[in-house]
């Protein structure tokens, strides 16, 4: 559609939700994008803790090493309780296997 070719598109359950989110964050929106201050170590990554997703693990490791080298990462091993506690207390994002949980 020509009218939206230069604009991001998303789906919301209702216009009310979209408007409420806009109002909540309007002071940090510039040119239609939410501005966030990202910390280099804002997340922890746990990939393939069961050891059965070798290809996905390799792809994720390449991605993490290139884009998020300061994140703590755990590959092909179950994370310790201490790592989970650290993730929940000291970080904003916990990426587990191929799911991302935002902890706000």
SVG drawing of the C-alpha trace seen along z (x, -y; Angstrom):
<svg xmlns="http://www.w3.org/2000/svg" viewBox="-10 -15 42 48">
<polyline fill="none" stroke="black" stroke-width="0.4" points="0.0,0.0 1.5,-3.3 0.3,-5.2 2.3,-3.2 5.4,-2.2 7.6,-4.6 6.1,-3.8 6.4,-0.9 3.3,1.2 2.2,3.2 -1.0,5.0 -2.7,4.1 -5.8,5.7 -7.5,2.3 -7.0,-1.4 -7.6,-2.0 -4.4,0.0 -2.4,-1.7 -3.5,-5.2 -2.9,-4.3 0.7,-3.1 1.3,-6.3 0.1,-8.5 2.2,-6.6 5.4,-7.0 4.8,-10.1 7.5,-12.1 10.1,-9.5 8.8,-9.1 10.7,-10.8 9.6,-10.5 7.3,-7.6 10.0,-5.6 10.3,-5.1 13.7,-6.2 15.3,-3.9 18.6,-4.2 20.2,-0.9 22.9,0.3 25.6,2.6 25.0,5.2 21.2,4.9 20.5,8.6 21.4,12.2 21.1,14.9 20.4,18.6 20.6,20.6 20.0,24.3 20.0,25.4 18.7,28.8 21.5,29.3 19.1,30.4 19.1,27.3 22.7,27.3 21.9,25.2 19.9,22.6 22.6,22.4 25.3,21.7 23.2,19.0 22.4,17.4 26.0,17.5 27.1,15.7 24.3,13.1 25.1,12.5 28.9,12.3 28.5,9.7 25.6,7.6 25.6,8.1 29.1,9.0 28.7,7.5 25.8,9.7 26.3,12.6 25.6,15.7 25.1,19.4 25.2,22.0 24.3,25.7 24.1,25.9 21.4,25.3 21.8,21.9 22.5,21.8 20.0,20.3 22.5,17.5 22.4,16.6 18.6,16.5 18.6,14.4 21.2,12.0 19.1,11.8 15.9,11.0 17.5,8.5 20.2,6.7 19.2,6.9 16.2,5.7 16.0,8.6 16.3,12.4 16.5,14.2 15.9,17.9 16.3,20.4 14.4,18.6 12.1,16.6 12.6,13.1 11.1,11.9 11.1,8.2 11.3,7.7 9.8,4.3"/>
</svg>
